[in-house]
Amino acid sequence: MAEELLKTYTRRIVRAECNPGFEAVHCIADLDQNVEAALPYLNAVLGGFEYLMDPPAVVFKANGKLITVQGNQIAVNALKDEAEAAKILEWMKNEINSAWENRHDITPSFEGLPKPNIMEILKNLPKTNCRQCGFPTCLVFATKTAEGVKTSADCPEIAPPAAETLDAYLARFRFE
């Protein structure tokens, strides 16, 4: 059996200080081993949403969560509870160790996934700023769509041909 790169960590559960009534919790795992060398391999295997060079970090979007892995820390947002945090951290630990163990067969990646262009999205929206989507402007809606939070179905004013064009454009990007 190969030696694990990440063996242990200490988990902390935190609530957003800016909104203490918010139900979701965040988790920070302080790693007892530095996994920085594994980040480009992990990014290649899991298709990181974003890869940062300084300091090295990779950000993943999985099941509506943002997971950020740095050399000595893993952060996960919007968790239901501590049990979900434990499950995600163990999954990430296994993924880090697997990527490290198989690094000789993986081409490291130092780039995140391509992201949709906000202006391309905006071109297909009605630009009425009707607020029926819950946002003050179509530009804000376009930004949320580029982040993978909204889709054409969430815009009540979009014309069917524009919705089809927008959906085809967004299909080129991976949001999870």
PyMOL commands that set and color helices and strands:
alter all, ss='L'
color gray80, all
select helices_A, chain A and resi 36-46+82-101+103-105+118-124+138-146+152-154+160-170
alter helices_A, ss='H'
color red, helices_A
select strands_A, chain A and resi 9-14+25-31+50-53+56-62+65-70+73-79
alter strands_A, ss='S'
color yellow, strands_A
deselect
rebuild
show_as cartoon
